[in-house]
Amino acid sequence: MAALEEEFTLSAVPLGAGPDGLLGVEQCDKTDQFLITDGGRTVILYKVSDQKPLGSWSVKQGQVITCPAVCNFQTGEYIVVHDSKVLRLWTNEDVNLDKVFKATLSAEVYRIHSIPGTEPLVLFKEGAVRGLEALLAEPQQKIETVISDEEVIKWTKFFMVFRHPALIFITEKHGNYFAYVQKFNSSVLSKYTLLLGQEENFVIQSFTASLDRKFISLLSLSSDGCIYETLIPIHPSDPEKNQQPRVVRSLLLKTVVSGNARNALSVLDQDHVAVLGPPLPASKECLSIWNTKFQTLQVSKELPQGTSGQLWYYGEHLFMLHGKILTVIPYKCEMSSLAGALGKLKHGQDSGTQTMPHFVNWETSQGYGLESKNSEPSKRILRRRTIEPSVQPEVPASQQLLSIIKKDSEKHIEIELRKFLATKRTPDFHTVIGDIAIGLLERCKTEPSFYPRNSLMQLIQMHVLSYSLCPGLMEVALEKTDIQMLQLCLQQFPDIPEAVTCACLKMFLSDAVQDEKMEEQMGILQNGFNPEEDNCDNCDKELSKKPQKTVEETTSCPVIPKRAALLNAVLHSAYSESFLLPHLKDIPAQHITLFLQYLYFLYLKCNENATMTLPGIHPPTLNQIMDWICLLLDANFTVLVMIPEAKSLLLSLYKFVKSQICICSELNKIEVSFRELKKLNQEKNNRELYSIEVLELF
Amino acid sequence: MGEFKVHRVRFFNYVPSGIRCVAYNNQSNRLAVSRTDGTVEIYNLSANYFQEKFFPGHESRATEALCWAKGQRLFSAGLNGEIIEYDLQALDIKYSMDAFGGPIWSMAASPSGSQLLVGCEDGSVKLFQINPDKIQFERNFDRQKSRILSLSWHPSGTHIAAGSIDYISVFDIKSGSAVHKMLVDRQYMGVSKRKCIIWGVAFLSDGTVISVDSAGKVQFWDSATGTLVKTHLVANADVQSIAVSDQEDSFVVGTAEGTVFHFQLVSVTSNSSEKQWVRTKPFQHHTHDVRTVAHSPTALISGGTDTHLVIRPLMEKVEVKNYDAALRKITFPHRRLISCSKKRQLLLFQFSHHLDLWRLGSTVATGGKTSGKFLVPGKHGDTLPLSKDADHLLQLKTKVSKMPACLRSAVQIMFSEDSTKLFVASNQGSLHILRLLEGSFKHLHTFQAQSGTVESMCLLAVSPDGNWLAASGTSAGVHVYSVKRLKLHCTVPAYNFPVTALAIAPKTNNLVIAHSDQQIFEYSIPDKQYTEWSRAIQKQGFHHHWLQRDTPITHIGFHPKRPAHILLHDAYMFCIIDKSLPLPNDKTLLYNPLPPTNESDVIRRRTAHAFKISKKYKPLLFMDLLDEGTLVAVERPLDDIIAQLPPPIKKKKFGT
């Protein structure tokens, strides 16, 4: 699971960043040291772990650094270009940039690239590339023009492909994008035209690239807020052909940021990308980590002071300008494992409840994504305000529904939604449902009065939603104290974060759960739903009924039946202990006591029959009860010891544990006696060492 | 078939010795096992795990280490400070050599097989060169301050790891000096134990050293830096043994609690190249200490104080479901330890250092119904009242001192039926015939070994008329000699699997041969060819349940009156084959434990087949027909053996 750690700033003084932010952050030959080039005249060398600068160099007044300083990993020297053509080389010992080695070149430099293991490369604005050594040997050599007029280099990256350096750069001309791949082992320059698909009116805001085995995977963030992937072959299949090969980009992630701001993108590893930008048009900028494989948001961090829309990633650190201050956020992505991903699974569904496709079929999801770009555009779900529905002659039902969601009344949405859900399911059904839910939630956020409860309930009951498909849903429900909805979510979603589970638990234990309110909501529920297609409602009711039964049997149930039903939903939810424990500490002690009392009550109930189970459909299991008792005690023991109400409960739990220990020791004693008996018995048998018997063979 | 009076004997007080070492030889797929009494056994894993060779032990030669070197050469070393090489052909000790380092605790052959290392009580590690005829001392390594309990070579042969008390040393072979000394934590579950004994080490080709110790730890060390990499706490008691597979992708450890743990090198996540050692499977096939383990390509082999040799196949490595796919627990020797005098109703039990002679008891019960001519007093399952209990007559411990040279070492001896001749299989492949006179004997003849072989004959059979002698070694075929004419009569065609039992039938002089793959052949000595019946059963094939038995036939007997009957037994069943009845095919039931109820004679006759099996007596060490209506069965219940073992480590069953 990816995680962003506590951020820290590198410089207390604001950098002299221009309107375009920093020029660059580059690695140094020593680990943990980075060269920061600001937009003006200064290059600073930072040691990141110490958060302090090790050195700072500036060019003379009047001169302007035009390309980020880099470190030559082979010699340890630093290289910078100022005034587009003047190359400066210096080392840590040099103080004044004016007095260091200087070389004036014949053409304007776009960037210098340097990565460990090879000599630095200089990329000229006209697209020509030179090795640094060759260039320094003859600085005034003629530099050829590679790209056409009006073609401008937008982005570039330098790789090692099987120990051979390769450079990729992207150019733009009149809204068309071209990719050039220069390989130095064969000196082949391959040019590709980037086909943008249907979204040609969008500008590409940011690029990032990573190496696959046979391809350079170029990710681009468009101004529509989506991330696209383009695979550029490292080894061009047919270099003889003069024809420019075209590469198509495919949608990787949809609408991760709002497209209108300055956004940035950086690939972290095979499956993770970091995106910088506001997730919604109105919101503050955020740094988010997305898993591209599962298309889920892993973690997000708000950056309220705004950024320059630039993002660098080296090793474990993400660099960005937060406000005017250079900020480093350490990023960690643990090895993803099944256990880590799932935590404790939801307990097996009982036969009474339907089997629901909890897990989205990613194959169809990705297939769908590709299809949408390569074939008809009409299949795409467009939900940006900039696109008018009239542009598309044939608008899919889901899109119509989305536009209805944006404008119409709750009642109308509900009717339309029911119509839509009655239609046949497409392979991408779950994503469509997710989009609809997100659409509804977006409107909830912008319009505080808008809360399409029934529609949301209906969507949840389609059994295809999960927490990650509509991240805001439970938060909204928590905000509105919509207990019924939360219960439904707890029953339906397989992937609720522990923090949210705990928030639900907190609410269920608080005074928010009252009889009248519940009754009222049940009424709404009954009105709003068609009982035939809504079988979960039934199980829901069963669940509410079950504790009532137990109440009839014993009078000591510490909570009202409604609350018991809600708590049972929490008991069934999936969790990982280590993530749940810190949140459990936040629950007030009185509530913890109440919950423990309830769990103890359930435990006693379990002990009433031989199979150690509770009556009713889908009851919590003994293991779940014991796990939760242990968790609660672990998290809150010191607090519980202090409060008098919990005293009797703790005493009874203590007595219980004591009696268990007693039983074990008694059993051990009995075992010894039994062994002695067995030995005696054996000796008796042994006496028959010799006998004469009759045997008949058939 | 008939009714029998069965003398059910359980007083054979045989207790196998605990297993001390096992050594697996990949080249020949053989397993050498040494026991605490110094006995060494060789099992042929390709021949249905048959124990094909056996070197008797002696208290003074307790083995502590056993290893194969130079392909097929077997060495052992023990607390008497000697290194012993075994002659696998002559079944004898080739030579023994004192290492002059006090008791030897460990031994390891170099990966190339040309050098031998021993770890001694005085803390020295000694390197020996293995020459074709002998071993030669080469050098001492830097002496350590306490005994060297375990040794392991790096697969490249440049370094070794040596486990001592509280630390592991890594030696450089060239210089002979310790490169690293890795101290092992004495702490055990927070309690400081007195000492931490490194019971086993394994050196992997990537430089990792795995150690197992008396604190219950399995630890991984980096030999380049001498640092601890990882610890697995696997037991509350000692971990006493370790063995690594040739591929170095799995290893096995054995603990004093009787548990064997399998560790495997598995990928951290699917399709990632990063791998780590994971404890995958625990096996509890032993009740006592697992003193030694071995890792064959397809199985985990373990042995210990509870005397069982356990072969646990790795199911993922076994391709076809056959013998190799079944768990094997070998407890009893694949040899006959009992012989019987039919006329005098005496039983002779063979122990490692003495012989016991017993006389069977008798019953006066008479009457009942007739079975053929014989009167059986009682019905199936009855226990008859004893008129006389069995007597322990003698215990023979002393050996005759003056023996001719040819009799000093014998692999097998046998008397002729009329007790006038003694046949001796010597350890040089030759067979001697002696005439027994009152109080002395006379050497009559020696059949020399076949040219070029020195393989000892370990099974003998003599015909009741005294004319024929059959002898079999472990690999070559069965030779039949004419005692009258004193020459080789014929050789039975060689078969792939070793012979487990031999016998010559009275009157017909048919030689019955049982092989370790459960095949049985009947060979007519006068005609020098297989009999009709043998051909018929080979043509039809044995019943699959017969072939699936996992203990070898150890004895073959005949009915004195009915020449068509052959009696055979293994450890779990005995069978009387009636050659006159039709052979069973795979559709018929081979063994039916239930007596026929009210079926008509017709049905009984139709379903009757040649194999009459009883599994009533087990584990069965010996069974024979005393006369036409009396059987003797010698059982050795496992519980009786367990009762004589030291108590195992007590484990709590309830509570933790």
Interface residues (C-beta under 8 A of the other chain):
Chain A: M335 S336 S337 Q660 I661 I663 C664 S665 L667 N668 E671 K679 Q682 N685 N686 E688 L689 Y690 S691 I692 E693 V694 L695 E696 L697 F698
Chain B: M1 G2 E3 F4 K5 V6 H7 R8 V9 R10 F11 V268 T269 S272 G361 S362 T363 V376 P377 G378 K379 H380 G381 D382 T383 L384 L386 D389 A390 I576 N592 P595 P596 K612 S614 K616 L631 D639 D640 A643 K652 K653 F654 G655
